[in-house]
Amino acid sequence: MIDSANIPSSQLILYADDGYDSHVVRLLLEEKQLAYYLSKLDFERPEDLAELNPYNTLPVLQQREIALYEINVIFEYLEERYHANKLLPESPQARAIFRQLAWRIQNDWLVLAKQLLTHPDSFDDKAALLAKKQLSDSLITLAPLFTHKSYFMSDEFGWCDVLLAPLLWRLDGMGIKLPRTIARPLISYQDRLFERPSFQASIK
C-alpha cells in the first residue's frame, strides 16, 4: 500500500482492484476531474488494509483521517466536498428523484450483475443463468428509455450514468449480448458513455 506519510494530507488516495465497485469510483473521480493517487491491489489484501476498512474490501478512498469504503458514501462525500462537475441536479426534488433512480439501478440491475461477476469458486450456475436472463430481459425492455435523452433520464451526465457505464462495459464478460435492432437506443447510449474521456481514463 502507499505510504500516506509521504503524500499531502489533502490528497485523495484510492485503493482499488479491477472489480465493478472500484471502476465506479475511478470513473467518479475522473468525471469530477479530481487528482488522486491510485494503488492497484491484487487478490491478496495487505494486512494494513483492515486498518482503513474493517470489511477488508475494495475500493477504499482515503483523505486525511477519513477512509471511505462504500460507493454511495464515497459519491456523497465527493459530491458535497467538490462543487465542480456536479453529478446530481440542482433542486432538492430532482436530486431526490435521481438518488432514487440510482437506488433502483443498484437494486434491480447491479444485484443481478454481481451474481454474474462472482468469483468462479463461489459461482452458482443455476442462479447465474436466471440472473443473466433477468438482467438481459430488463435491459432490453427498458432500452427505449434511452431514445430521447443523451444520458439516463437526463440531458446531462450524472450519478446514474457513473453506475451504469462499468456495468455495460462488463456485459460481454457476463455473456450478455444485446440485440442491436431491439436495443439500439441502449447501445447508442453505451457507445456515448465509452467515448467519454473520463471513461477512457477509468479503464487505463
Secondary structure as UniProt FT lines:
FT   HELIX           4..6
FT   TURN            9..10
FT   STRAND          12..16
FT   HELIX           20..31
FT   TURN            32..33
FT   STRAND          36..40
FT   TURN            47..48
FT   HELIX           49..52
FT   TURN            54..55
FT   STRAND          60..63
FT   TURN            64..65
FT   STRAND          66..68
FT   HELIX           71..81
FT   HELIX           92..104
FT   HELIX           105..110
FT   HELIX           111..116
FT   HELIX           120..122
FT   HELIX           125..142
FT   HELIX           143..146
FT   TURN            152..153
FT   HELIX           159..169
FT   TURN            170..171
FT   HELIX           172..174
FT   TURN            180..183
FT   HELIX           184..195
FT   HELIX           197..202
//
